[in-house]
Amino acid sequence: MSGADSHEADEAKIVRAVLRLARRLRRPALDGEVTGGGLALLASLHRQGPMSAVALARGEGLQPQSLSRLLVRLEDRRFIERPTDPADRRRHLIALTDAGAFALHRAMTRRRAWLADAMFHHLDDADRRTLLAASDVMLRLAGDTKEDDHE
């Protein structure tokens, strides 16, 4: 295998591992628990506070139509609210409610519990250190430079 082929195989393996772990982390959702895109929106609102729909869509890389559908579902469950923007009373912001913060906390707690259990049963200390170091590198690659406890 040439150097270029080897790099492509390495990259494919990393993508496969990240996607499979992400799928597995989404699996422990309880019935009615917020998942996927809704969870990502709640996490963004938790980290950054209330924001416009345009800023939220841009931050999440969503098209306005996709964002609208997610927002309706989250608002129906009272996980978000749309208060008037104090800087421009013609505009509304998207804000996390207490129920949304609780739903986010519950979902993330379940995912962390699954991961902690899996790491305890399947990894030794050296593997856990390697995985933690790899997570720092992956976050840097993703452009994330700050600590985030809810995503």
N, C-alpha and C positions, 0 to 999 in steps of 0.2 A: 504494500500500500504506500502511495506517495505521501509526502508531507501534507499536501493540500487535502488529499483524501482522508488522512488521519485527523486533521483539524475538523473537517466536516463531520466525521464520525463522532468526534468529541463533542462538538456543538449539538449534534442530534441527540446524543445521550443526555446532555445537560437539559435540553428542552424537554425530552421525554420524562426525565426525573422530576423536573419542576412541575410539569402539567399533571403527572400522576399524583404527586404529593398534594397539589392544590385540589385535585378532584377528591382525594381521600379526606382532606381536611373539611371539605364541604359536606361529606357524607353524614357526619353525626347529627345533622339538624333534626330537631324535634318537629313533630307535626305542628304546623303553624309558625315555625320559627322563620325569621327573615333570613334569606340566603342570597348568594350571588351579588348581583348589581345593587340590590337594595341594601345589603350589608355594607358594601363599599361606600354608598352614599351616606349612610348613617355614620360610618367611620370618618369620612371627610368632614361632615358637619360637626362631629365631636372634636376633631383636631383643630379645625379652622374657624368654627363658629358660624353664625348665620351668614348666608351669602345669597347673591342673586342666582336665578336659575341659569343664566348665561355663564356665570363664573363656575357654577357647579358642573355644568355640562362640559365646559372647557377642561376643568381639572380632572374629570373622569374620562375624558375622551369619548363622550357620548354625543349622538345626534339629538337635536331638540325633541324629536318624536319619541325616541327611546326614553329620554329623561322624563318626558311628560307622563308616559305610561307608568314608570317607576314611582314618580311623585304621587300620582293618583292612588296607587296601591298603598304607599307608605302613609299618605294622609288619611285614607279610609281606615287604616289601623291605628290612627292617632300617634304615629311615630314621628311625624313632622307637623309643623304648622307654618302658615305663611303670613307672618306679621308685616305690617306696613313698614317700609324702609324709613327710618327717622330722617335720613338725609334727603330723601325724595319721596314725598307722601303719595306720589302717583305709582310708585313701584312697590313690589312685595319682595321680601326675602324668604329664603327657605331656612327654617330653624329646627333643630332637634328638640323634641319634647322629652319630659321625664320618662314616658313610656318607651320612646325610641332609644334613650340612653340605656334603659334597663334591658331592652331587647338586644341591643348591641353587646352589652356586658354579658348577658346570658349566652349568646351565640359564641362569643370569643372565649368565654370560660370553658364551654364544652369542647371547643376545638383545642384549646391548650391542654385540657385534661386528656383528650385522646392522644395528643402528641407526646405529652409527658409519659403516659403509660406505654406507648409504642417505643419511645426511646429507652425507657427503663428495661423493657422486655427484649429488645432486639439489638441494642447498641451497648458496647462497653465504653469505659471512660474516654478512651482515645477517640473512638468514633463520635462521641458526643462533642468533644472539643473540636474535632474536624468539622462537624456539621455547624457548630456555632461560628467558627472562623469562615466557613463557606457562606453563611448567611450574611456576614458583614460584607463580603466581597459582592454577593448578589445584590444587596441593597445599594452598594456603590454603583454597580453597573446600571441599576434601575434609576439612578439619579436621586436616590433618597439619602439625604445627608443628616437627617435628624432622627432621634429615637421616636418610635411610634408604638404605643402599647395597645392599640385597638385595631390592628389590621393584620 
